[in-house]
Amino acid sequence: MGFWTLMKGLLLFANALAILNEDRFLSPRGWTLAELHQTGRKNSPKGQIVGLINACQYMRLPLMLINVAVIVVKVFFG
């Protein structure tokens, strides 16, 4: 596995986290920042994962730009 393949895999993972809908998917399971602030468990593994999901959702615009750049590179260089 090369570095480029690893980066594309991480980009796909970040895209998957960015499209999770908080109202439909995360809230019924208790995976929201609001619930973690109420319980005070921000440093638990669940809190770290919820923070990562929130960060990916916050960075949607840069993710879109990176996706466009990767698509352009793949079109021109295969």
Secondary structure as UniProt FT lines:
FT   HELIX           3..18
FT   HELIX           22..26
FT   HELIX           27..29
FT   HELIX           33..39
FT   TURN            42..43
FT   HELIX           45..58
FT   HELIX           60..77
//
